[in-house]
Amino acid sequence: MSNVRLYGAKRCVKSRLYEAALIERGVPYTFFDVEINDEAANELRLLYADRDLQYPTFLIGGKRVRNPSLRELDRTLTHEGLYDAGVVHEPKSKRFVRYMKPQDAFVSYSESETKIILGHIEIPPEKRGSGLGARLALEVFPMVKDLGKEARITCTFMRKVAASRPEWAEYFNIARKS
C-alpha cells in the first residue's frame, strides 16, 4: 500500500483535482471513495473522531491533511520524501523556497513595482557547507530574472555566488574579481 491515502468521492470535484495532481506529480496513492466504501468511511470518521465525512482528506506518511492548497500538498509530499517540488516562489511571504525536512531552505526578498532585492538566504544548519546554498541561489536567479524587474542582491553569500558566474555577475551588476 502507498504512503498516500486520499479519502474522497468520485463525484467530488476537489477529490478529482487532487487525484490529477498526484498523477501529474508521479506520486503513487490509494483512493478511497467514502460514499461507496463503508470501511473507508469509518476509517475517515476515526481520523476526525466524529460522524461527519470530512473529505477530501489525505493521510500522508501518517499525517492527516484536509483540503490543502496545491502548494501545501507539494510541501507535505516533499517533506515526506515522496516528491520534489523544486524551488517554489511564494509571493505572499516574499520568498523562494525549497521544501526540505526538517526545515525549509529559502531566499527572502523585498520588492517595489520595478525592483526586487534579494536580501537573505537561509539554509538549515545541518546542510550548511554542503553546497545547497549555492545551488539554491543558482536556481533562484533565473526565477528572479523571469519576473522582469531590475534586480539587486544585498546578501553577501548570494553576491559571491552571482559573481562566480559571468552571466549572473552581469545581470546583477556585480563587479567580478580577476
Disulfide bonds with the S-S distance in Angstrom:
none
